[in-house]
Amino acid sequence: MRVYYDDEVDALYLGLGDETPDGVVEIAEGVNVDTTSDGRIAGIEILNASKKIDLKTILTYTLELHKDVVRQETA
């Protein structure tokens, strides 16, 4: 998942894959779901995002690594 935020227009976009959307469904005022021709969700756009969600929760993240994964990467 990729997260994009444009503070000039207060829009947040959550890209959920590499597929190119070819349609959009408005599920609530200012909340749009981008879809592909086969009905898959490609992304979610939230307009006036700072008024709808706490941006700090979406624009920060925690990465948890399991010891086995780290051990394989450094071995």
C-alpha positions, 0 to 999 in steps of 0.5 A, a space after each residue: 500500500 502506498 499513501 499520498 497526501 497533498 496538503 495544498 488540496 487536503 487530499 489523501 490517496 491510498 494506493 492498494 496495488 499496481 493496477 490502473 483504475 478505470 472507474 470510480 465509485 463515490 461511497 460517501 461525500 468526498 470518499 471515492 474508491 477507484 476500481 478496475 474493469 474487473 471490479 478490484 479496488 485499486 485505491 481510495 481517495 479522501 477529499 478534505 482528509 484532515 476533517 475526516 480522519 486523524 492524518 497522524 495515524 495514517 501518515 505514520 506507521 510502525 514496521 515490525 520485523 520478525 527475528 527470522 526475517 532479519 536473520 535471513 537478510 543479514 546472514 
